[in-house]
Amino acid sequence: MGRAEDLIPAGERIRRALQWMSESLQLSPEKGRRQALQEAELRFDLSPAECRFLDERFGECIDDSEADL
């Protein structure tokens, strides 16, 4: 029998990862976008291409306060 991940439609893992990131940052804003992004990539078992997509779209949108660290 196939893995559960094989049944998830294309793009669904990214959608779930983005939803989780949004909720996570609302609950713990001190976490920071980069940390939430890295956790989401692992939590949702994203492929290298999906990770690159998220990194390119959301990884560089870091607040000035995070960039100074």
WOPE-V12897 format. One record per residue. N is the residue number from 1. RES is the residue in one letter. SS is DSSP state (helix for helix, strand for strand, loop for the rest). BURIAL is I if it has 16 or more other C-alpha atoms within 10 Angstrom, else O. Layout:
n->(N & N)
res->(RES & RES)
ss->(SS & SS)
burial->(BURIAL & BURIAL)
This chain:
n->(1 & 2 & 3 & 4 & 5 & 6 & 7 & 8 & 9 & 10 & 11 & 12 & 13 & 14 & 15 & 16 & 17 & 18 & 19 & 20 & 21 & 22 & 23 & 24 & 25 & 26 & 27 & 28 & 29 & 30 & 31 & 32 & 33 & 34 & 35 & 36 & 37 & 38 & 39 & 40 & 41 & 42 & 43 & 44 & 45 & 46 & 47 & 48 & 49 & 50 & 51 & 52 & 53 & 54 & 55 & 56 & 57 & 58 & 59 & 60 & 61 & 62 & 63 & 64 & 65 & 66 & 67 & 68 & 69)
res->(M & G & R & A & E & D & L & I & P & A & G & E & R & I & R & R & A & L & Q & W & M & S & E & S & L & Q & L & S & P & E & K & G & R & R & Q & A & L & Q & E & A & E & L & R & F & D & L & S & P & A & E & C & R & F & L & D & E & R & F & G & E & C & I & D & D & S & E & A & D & L)
ss->(loop & loop & loop & helix & helix & helix & helix & loop & loop & loop & loop & helix & helix & helix & helix & helix & helix & helix & helix & helix & helix & helix & helix & helix & helix & helix & helix & loop & helix & helix & helix & loop & helix & helix & helix & helix & helix & helix & helix & helix & helix & helix & helix & loop & loop & loop & loop & helix & helix & helix & helix & helix & helix & helix & helix & helix & helix & helix & helix & loop & loop & loop & loop & helix & helix & helix & helix & loop & loop)
burial->(O & O & O & O & O & O & O & O & O & O & O & O & I & I & O & O & I & I & O & I & I & I & O & I & I & O & O & O & O & O & O & I & I & I & O & I & I & O & I & I & I & O & O & O & O & I & O & O & O & O & I & O & O & I & I & O & O & O & I & O & O & O & O & O & O & O & O & O & O)
